[in-house]
Amino acid sequence: MIAYFDSSVVVSMLLGESTRDRCHEIWDRAHRVCGTRLLHIESAAVVHRAVREGRIGEFGHRRALQLLDGLWREFQIIELDESLMTLSAAAAGAEGLRGYDAVHCAAGLLLAAGNEAVTVSGDRKLLEAWSNNGAATIVISA
């Protein structure tokens, strides 16, 4: 299985959220996990915010960022080139998505179109956009 992960999946794995085990199960089943570079930025931002909000301490902060770096080395990166940028802008309009979610949507759809791939997220709006466009989805919400 090829899986496209958005940041909600990675954040669950990093912060030990209730969906963590499901995310790890999907990760382990996939022979290839894909994402865009935005996934790393979004995931790191959530980890930093968790420290500021007191949800994790300094040890948890370091551990989460180390885990992110380890996971990141395993990702196949889908680059934000001109074609993906154009598709993302169209997805933002057609599906009513925010900027980063539109990029995840377009990247997931590109991957799903040419492969036996699944798109994975906990974001209902993104999952709906993928499903509306024929992509197989896996929901990771609790």
Sequence and secondary structure as in RCSB ss.txt:
>XXXX:A:sequence
MIAYFDSSVVVSMLLGESTRDRCHEIWDRAHRVCGTRLLHIESAAVVHRAVREGRIGEFGHRRALQLLDGLWREF
QIIELDESLMTLSAAAAGAEGLRGYDAVHCAAGLLLAAGNEAVTVSGDRKLLEAWSNNGAATIVISA
>XXXX:A:secstr
 EEEE HHHHHHHHHT TTHHHHHHHHHH SEEEE HHHHHHHHHHHHHHHHTTSS HHHHHHHHHHHHHHHTTE
EE    HHHHHHHHHHHHHHT  HHHHHHHHHHHHHHHHSSEEEEES HHHHHHHHHTT EEEE   
